[in-house]
Amino acid sequence: MIFTTFWFLVFMFGFLGLYYLAGYFAVKIRLRMLLIAVASVAFYHHFTGDAGILLIVTLGCLTYFAGRIKNSILINLVIFCVALSLVFYKYTLFIFSSLAELFPALSSIPASEWSPVVAPLAISFFVFEFIHYLVDVKDGNKPISSPLEFLIFASFFPTLVAGPIKRFEHFIPSLKHGVANAKLISLDTQVGFLRVIVGFCKKFVSDMLTLYVAGTVPIFASYALIDRWLIFAAIAFKIYLDFSAYSDMAIGFSRMMGVKIQENFNWPYLARNIKEFWRRWHISLSSWIRDYLYIKMGGNRVSPLRHGFNLILVFVICGLWHGAAWNYVLWGAYHGVGLVFHQYFETFILNLKGKSFVLDFKQRNRKFSSFLGAINWGVSWVITMVFVWAGWLLFFYPVDQSISMFKALFHV
Amino acid sequence: MFNNLFSVIIEHFRSPRIFLLGVIFGFGLCVIFGMKLAHDGYYGAFERVQGPYQIDNHFLLSASQISKVIRSGCDTENVLVLIGGSSIMNGVGQPIRYLWSKKLKENLGDGYCVYNLAGPAGALNGFASTTMDILGAEYKEVFLVSDMSEGVVHYPPDGVMSQKHYFWDAYYKNMLSTDLMNYVSEKKALFQGNRKKLSESARNDLEKIELSMLLDGLFYYNDLWTYIDYNYFTSYYTQNAGAWQWTPRKIWPDYDFEVDFEVLKSLTHYTQPVDSEAFKATLSKYSNLSAYYDDSSGGEEVSSRYLSKLARQIEDNYLTRVSSNIILAYIGVSPYYFDHMAEDVQKGYEDIYKSKAELFESYGYSVVRPRFEAEDFIDPFHLNTLGGWKLADEVADRILTLDND
C-alpha cells in the first residue's frame, strides 16, 4: 500500500508543510494549485516511471481538449480511445489467452511478446474519471476551463491510486475552496488527520487478517467448524478493512488540504439485501456504473428480461474492472444474478404486501407482525452477508477451491 | 452511520489548536518512550537469536537491544564469541538443549561468552559482524564465527536483505566504529554501483530499509513497536506462535522440538531413498560446477576468473580488516549425497573448497573443516546435534589457539 510506505510519509509531510506555508503568500491559491499539480506528477512518476506518466498525460490531453471543443463526435471518439487504452493495457493478455483456449489456432500468436504484462498504475481509476468527464460534458455540463485545474482533477495524488473515483462537478469547487481556505490549525486538518489515523488502524487490522487468512486457508478443511466460519469472516473483513482504509486515508489526506472527497463506504456489512450492499460498498464505483452503464443501457425502463440481462452484464463489467481474470468475471456475474433475484423477490414481496389478506393480518396481529419484522431483519442480514462473503471466496480463490471451502462451512 | 458517528465525535471536539498540540505532544511522548526503551534493555536472554524473535516473521531486531543483552550477560573481561552466518550456524535441526553453540560455550569454558546471532539465509556480514563492530572496543577480544557457504562473502557491510535494517539501525544511531563509518563513506560509489545491478524491487526494498532506519534514528519507533511486539502483543500471525496466535514473542516456543537425546539420535540419520525424485533433484542441483571451472582447462582447474572475483570480494569486504578474529567453517554437502555424486563432481567440490580456503587464509581468515559423517546431517546441508557438536569441538579448538596466540 503506497500510503503506508516511508517514502509517502516523508513526501506527504513535506508536501503539507509547503502547502500550509503557501497560505501565508498573497498568491496562495495559484501557489497551492501549482504545488498540488507538481506533487501529483512527482507522486505518479515515482511509482510508475516515464511510461506511466506518458499515458496519463496523453489521455488527459485528449480528454481536456475534447471537453473544451465540445464536439459530440470528437467526445465519442475520445471516449472510445480512452476505453480502448484500458482494454489494451489491462485486458489484452487475458483476452488472447482466453481466446487461445477456445481456438487453439490462436495460440501461435505470441500475444505475451507485444501486449503489456502490467497495466500502468491506477489506469482503471483515471480512465473511469475521464469517461465520466467526457460524458457529463457531452450531456451539457460546463467543462473545466483551466488546464491546471484539469491536471489536478486527472492526477490528484490522494485519490489517484485507489479512488474514490471523483466527479469533477463536485471536485473542482471543493478544490477551489480548499486551496483558498486550508490552514494548519483548522477543523479540516483535525478531521482529515483523524480520518487518516482511522485508515491506518484499519490497514493494520487488515494486514493482521491477511496473514491469518494466508496461514489458515491452505488447511481450511482441517479446522473445526467454528474456526472455518471465523476464517470465512476474516476473509470478508480483510478486504473491507483494506479497501476502506485506502479510502479513509485518501479522504483524510484530501481533507487536510481542505478538499472534501466523496465517501466510498458506508458500513456495507450492515446491508440487509444485495441492492443495499452495493449502495454502501465502493460507492464511487457503484454510482459510476449506475450512471454511465446501467442508466445508459435503459435502467429499469426496459422489459424485465432485458433489465435482468443488463444488470448481469454491468456487474460482469464491474467484476472485470477489478482484474483481468475469470474469477473476477464470475464474481461480477454472481452479484448480477443476486441483484436480479433480489429485484424479482422485492417485486413479489411488494405485491404481496399490498394484498388485502396481508393487510388484514397485520392489523389484527400488530405485535406478532412487528416480531416477524425483527425476524425478517435478522434473516435478511444473515442471508445477505453469507451471499456477499461467499462471493469473496470467488473473488480470491479458484472456483473449485471456493466451492469446497463454502461446502466445508456446512460440514458438506 | 460511521460518518455520522465520526462527525458527532468531531463536532464535540471542535478545538483544532488543542488537537494539534495533542498530536505533537502524543508524538513527542512516543519518541521519548522509544528513546528510553532503546536506552534500557527489554529483550530477554536467548540461546539463539532466531529462536524467540523469528526475524523472518517481521521482527526488526534492534542493534541497541542485542548489544544490551550481550553487555548485561557478558563481562567485558571475557572473550566474546559471536556466531553469524546462515541457518546452518543458527542450528536448524538442533533442539535448544543440544544446540551446537551451547556446546561451544561449554568447550570454551569460563572467560568466554558465546552468542548465536545467525539467521536464516544469513551471511558473513550481518547481525554478528555489526555487533562485532559495536562491541569490538569494549571487550578484551571478539571472535566472529560464520559458515563458508556459497555467497557468504560478497555482501556489503549491511549483509543480506533480511538483516540490513540492523546495520542501518546501528549506523543512524551512531553505534558503529568511526573506522566502519569512514569505510561506508569511502565505498559509497562501490555500493551504489553494486546496487544498480539489483532488480528494481530489491533496490526499492533497500531504499525502504535505509529510509525507515534513517527515520527510526530520529523517532525511535522501531524500539517502541518491537517492545510491544516482544512483551505484549504480536501483530504477525504465524503457526509458530504457539496455542494462541498473536501472543507476545517472548513466550514463543523455539521451532526445534525438545526431545530426549536418545530419541534425537534415532532421528538424525538422513534417510531419503537414493532412488527418490527429491534425492535426484537435490543431487543434480549440487552437481553443476560449471560456474567455478574454466572450459579451457577441460574441467581440471578452478577458474581463475572465479578466484580473482572472489579475491576482489574478500578485499572489498570490511571484515577483512579484522580477519584474524574471524573463523569460517566449511560444512559442505552431507556425505550421504556426496557419496552419490560422480567422481569428477566430488573432485570439483574438493578443488573448490581447497582454493577458497587457501584464498581466505591468505587474507588472514581462519578456516575449519570438521570431518562429518552422513549421520551428522538432518538434511543435505543442515547439521543435527551430532554434527553440531563436532563443529563446536573444532571451532572451540581454533578459538583457543587463536586466543592463546
Interface residues (C-beta under 8 A of the other chain):
Chain A: T5 F6 W7 L9 V10 L184 I185 S186 L187 T189 Q190 V191 F193 L194 R195 V198 F204 D207 M208 L211 Y212 G215 E263 F265 N266 W267 L270
Chain B: M1 F2 N3 F6 I10 F13 R14 P16 R17 F19 L20 V23 E207 K208 L211 S212 L215 S235 Y236 Y237 T238 Q239 Q245 W246
